[in-house]
């Protein structure tokens, strides 16, 4: 199956630092707009260096103090199945960079269970699916995230959905266990593609020349089974926020200089 890229936007920043600052500012604006109206905001976070950089940039903003964080719920599109507090956990990276600095109820942080809390990987995946189902959205028994952040690997994987693996094709479950991951650690919990694509906005944040090929394939409408990033699509908007190094293979007509 080939998917069109006509609705996808590409926004380019000069370097990783400026990229993180730009995305962080947009993120805080989006959350503020939602919470200022008294509405809940569901945000799906991602791990990796750029995921942490965006959150760290957000933490430095004066706008943080003016947002009612009690209305914001944080989730993760995937998590490494390692013990609590492990530096490999996306949750821990987000706490260190941003979440622990907020006036945020602990009940608003929804992370998959760590391996020391639930030693069975399948049970951890099932538990996360049940937690998602507490906040059903219009497209399924899971939240419709106001923003779903995604990183993209050099192999074009998103979350823990890797190319030519069975997890990318699963559509009848919200969360699945991943074993023998091509990227360590080997065991993970990941949202499936329908949950990611039930988001209002999918923001893919990509930095580095080693991601240029993956970005080019994603924008060219490649098969999502082999190029998972090509299958990420928000219901309202899909934006690739990239630095100049990652954008080397982006056709000029796909670059949005106004968004």
N, C-alpha and C positions, 0 to 999 in steps of 0.2 A: 504494500500500500504506500503510495506517495502522497504526501500532504503539501498543500500550497503554502507558500511563505508570504503571500501578498499582505496579510494582516499583521505581520511581524515588523517591529521597529528596531532599528539599531542606533544607539546613542553612544558616541565616542568621546572619551576623555583622554587627555594627553598621556597620563601615566597612572600607575596603580594608586598612588596617594590621592590624586584628584578624582579618580574613579570612585574610591571609597567615600570621599567627602560628598560627591554629587549624589550618589545613591542614598547615603545616610540622610541628606537633607530632604530628598523626595520621600523617603520612608517616614520621617517625622512629620512631614506635611500631611501625608496620607492618614497617619494615625490621628493627628490632631483634628483633621476635618471630620473624621468619623466620631471621635470621642466628644468633640465640641457639640455634636448633635445628640449626645447622650446614648449613642449606639455602641454595642460591643464590637470590638475589632479582633478578628482572628488572624494571626500572623504565623506562617510556617517558615522556620529558619533553616539554614543550611550550615554545614561546617566548612572546613578548609580555611586557607589563609585569607582569601577575599571575604568570606563570610564573617570571619572575626574582625577583619579590617573595617568593614562597613559598620558593624556594631560598635567598635571602639571609636570610630568617627562620630557616630550618633551620641555616644556617651559624653563626648566633649562639647556638645551643643547646649547652649542656654535654653533651648526650647524644651529640653527634657523635663525641666521643673514645672513647665506650664501644662503638661499633659496629665490627664487623669488615668493613670496606669491601671487602676482597678477595673477599668472597662476593657483591658487588652489581655487576650489569651495567647500564649506562645506555644507552638508545636514544632516538631521537626519532621522533615520529609524522610529522613533516615537517621539511624543511630548505630554506632558500633557496639556490639554486644560484649562489653568489657565491664569491669567493676565500677561502682560509683566513684566519682572523683578522679578517675583515670584521665590523663591528659588527652587520650584519643577520643574521649566522648565529646560529641558535638555539644551536648548539654553543658558540659563543664567549660568548654571554650566560650560558649555564649554567656555563661554566668560570670566568668572572669572578665570578659570584655564589656559586658553591658548589664545583664539582668540583675546581678547582685548590687548594682548601684541605684536601682529603681525602688520607689515606694510601691511595691508590687506584691499582692497576696501570693503566697506560695501555691495556693490552689489554682492560680492562673498559669502555672508552668506545667505543661503536659509533655513529659518526656517518656519515651519507652523505658521499660524497666531495665535496670542494669543486671549484669550476670550474677552479682552477689545478692540481689533481691529476688530474682527468679532465674534459677539455673537452667531451666528448660527454654530453649530458644523459641520453639513453636508457641509455648504458653505466653511468652513475652509479646510475641506478635499478636496473638489473640487478645491479650489484655489491652494492647494499644488500640486495636480495632474497636473494642468495647468502649474505651474512653472517647474515641472520636464520635461514636454513635450517640453520645450524650448531647451533642450539638449538631443535629441533622440540618442539612442545607437543601436547596432546591433540586440538586442533581443526585442526591444519594444520602445514605446514613452517615454523613460526615460533614464537618463545617465547610462552607464555601469561603476559603481564605480570602481576606481582603488583599493580602499580598502573600505570594508563595515565592520565597527566595530559592534559587537553585544555583549551584556551581556546575561547571561543565569540565569534565576531565579531558585530557588529550585524546582519549579514545571515544569521546562524546558521551560518556555516561552522565546521567543525572541521578540525584539521590543515590540509592544503591541498585539502580536499574542499569545493568551493564549490557553492552552489545551482544546480540545473538545468545542470550541467556533466557531461560523460561520466565523469569520474573517480569520482564518487559511486556510479555504477552498476557499476563493474568489480568482479567477484568471482572471476575466474580468475587473478589475479596478486596477489602480496603487496605490491608496490611499483610505482608508476607515475610517469612524468614528467608534469609540468604545464607547459604553455606558455600564454602570454598570460593569466596569472593576473589576476583582477579586482582584486587587491590587489598592489602592487609589493613586491618585485621580480617580474618576469614569469615567470621560470623557477624551478621548484621540484621537489623530490622528495617524494612523500608515500606513507605506508602506505595501503592500501585498507581499506574498511570491515570485511571479514572479519578482518583482522589486529587492528584496534582492538577489535572485539567478541569476539575470542578471549581478551581480558584477563580476569583474575579480577575486577578492580575497575576501573571507569572513573570517574574523578573529574574533573568539569568545574568549573573555577574561573572565576567570572564576577563582574565588578565594574562598576558604573556604570549610570546610568539609560538610557544608549543601548543597553544589552543587554536591557532589560526585555521588549521585544516578542519578541525571539528566544527568551528563556527561556520566556515564556508559550506560544509556539507549540510549542516542544520538549516541554513538559509536557502540552500538549493533544493529543498524538498526531498531529501533522501528518505529512505524507508526507516521508520522509527525503530524497527526491530534491530537494525544494524547501526543506526545512529540515533540513540534514544533522545538526544537533545532536539532532534527534528520533530519529535512527537509531543513536546511540551507546548501547551497552548492554553492561555487564560481565556475565560469566557468573555471578558471585556477587552483585555489588552495583553499582548505578549511583547516584552521589551528585552532586548539583548543590550545590557550595559557593558561596554568593553573599553579597553585601553587601545591606544594606537598600535601597539605590537600585535595584539590579537586580531585587529581589524584589517590586517594586510591583504586578506583575500575577500573583503566585503565589496561587492559592486557599489559604485557611488550612488546609484539610484535607490539603494535600500537604506542609505544613511539618513536619519531624521535629525535635522539640525535645529528644529524648533521645539521638540518635545522636552 
